[in-house]
Amino acid sequence: MSITLTPPHLSVALPSVRRGRELVLLADLEAHEAGSAFVDVEHLLLAAVVLCHGMPAFRPVLDRFGVAPSAIRERIAAPVDSRHECPDEHDRVTCTVAVESLLARATVLASPLDRIRPVHVLLAALDGDSATVHRARGALRVERGRFRRAMRRTARRAGHTTR
């Protein structure tokens, strides 16, 4: 008999735009397309990479480090037989505690009057020390310190002041 442990899940209301609503919605979509019933840090990280990849300031940095949404999707996809249907309820999202922690860290990185941007989530993931964040960073397959410095420098130049 094998026992599979899953992280505790939260059913939370969708956050406001200031707290990363578009990131959470995209992460929820990515989670369901990957076959997961809940949003985990990998899905939030993928959503941040997808959105950063569409921004002219950040795409060259992602390309230089070889960070592509398609490669991350392949690394986090669940087996086909474990796929879950997307729920009809779209005012709430099921996520792990680690996702809430990552969004809280991204809020700190954003300037006090700014909203959470994809680069803040990406930087929060690169700064994080938890096992869940470390596992999610593995999907990026980059040298953490150099990539973090390049993203932080680009964020400052783009006017997304980060602390």
N, C-alpha and C positions, 0 to 999 in steps of 0.2 A: 504494500500500500504506500503510495507517495502522497505527501502533503504539500500543497502549494500555498505559500503565504503571499497574500496580496497586501499592498499598502492600504491604510485606512482611507476611505473616500469621504468627501464632503459634497453635499448637494447645496450649491450656493447660487444666489441670485447673480445674474450677469452684472459685472461691474460697470460703473459709469465710464464715459469716454476718458475721463481724467485718469481712471485706474486701469486702462488697457482693454476696453471692451472689444475693439476690433481684433486685438491679439488673441483674446480668449475665444471669441467666435471662430476665428481661423484655426486655433489649436483644437477646438472641439470638432470641427469638420475634419481636420487631419487625423485626429484620434479615431473617429468613426471610419474613415477611409482606410486607416491602418489596421482596423479590426479590433480596436480597444473600446471598452464600454465606458471608459473614463479618461479625462485629460491628465496626463502625467507631464513631468518636466520636459521629456523628449519632444512632446507635441508642442509645448509652448516655445521651446527652443527652435523647432522647425518653423513654426509660424513667424517667429522673429526673423529667421534667416530668409524666409520667403518674402516678407515685407521689405527687409533691408536690400535684398537682391533687386528689387524694383526701384530702389532709390539711387539716382545717379552718383551721389556722393559716396555711397557704401559699396556699390557693386564692384568697382575696381579692387577694393580691399578683399572682398570675398573671393573674387576671381584669382587674385594673386596668391591667396592661401589655399585655393582649391576647395572652398566651401560652396557646395551647390545643393539646392533643395532636393533634387532628384536622388543624389547620393545618400542624403540623410534619410529620406523616405524609405529607401531600400534597407537601410540598417535598422530601422525601427518597426518595420512591417511585421504584423502578427501572422501566424500560420492561417491559411485560408479557412480551415475548419473552425477557427475560434473567432470568426467575425461576428460583430454585433450590429443590430439594426440601429439606425439613428432614431432617437426618441422624438415623439411629436411635440414634446414640451421644449420650447425654445427660449423661455425666460429664465431658465435655470441651467446650470452646467454641473456635471459631476466631475470632480477633480480630486487630486491628492492634496494632502497638507503641504507637501513640498512645493506645489504650484502656488499656493497662497503665500508661502514664505518667499518664493522667488519674485512674485509680484510686489510684495512689501519691500524687498531689497531694491527692485527697479524704481519704486516710488522715491526712495531715498536718493537714488542716483539722478533722478530728474530734478530740474530746478523747482523751487517751491511753487511757482505759478504755472509750470509747464505740465503737459500731460505725459503719461508714460508712452514712450516711443519704442519701436522695435529694438533700437540700439541699446536702450536702457535694460531691456530684458536680456539681450545677448551679453552685455557687460555684467549683469547680475549673475548670469550663469557662469561666466568666466571667473568671477570672483568667489563664487560659492564653494564651501568646503564639505557639504553633506555628501553622503554616499550616493544619494539619488542624483544630485547635480553632477557629481564626478562621472557617474554612469552615462548621463545624458551628454556630457562633454565629449565622451568617447566617440559619439556619433559624428562629431566634427572632424576628428583626426587631424588636429593642428597642434603646433607648439603653442601652448596656452599663453605664455608670457608675451611672446612677440605678437600674436594675434590680438591679444587684449590691448597692448600698447597702440597698435595700428588702428584698432576700432575706436579707442578713446581719443586719439589724436584727430581722427576723421570726424568724430562727433563734435569735438570742440570747434573745428573749422567750419562745420555745417551749422553751427549755432545751437546745437543741442547740448548745452552746458551740462557737464556731469561732474560730480564731486570726486 
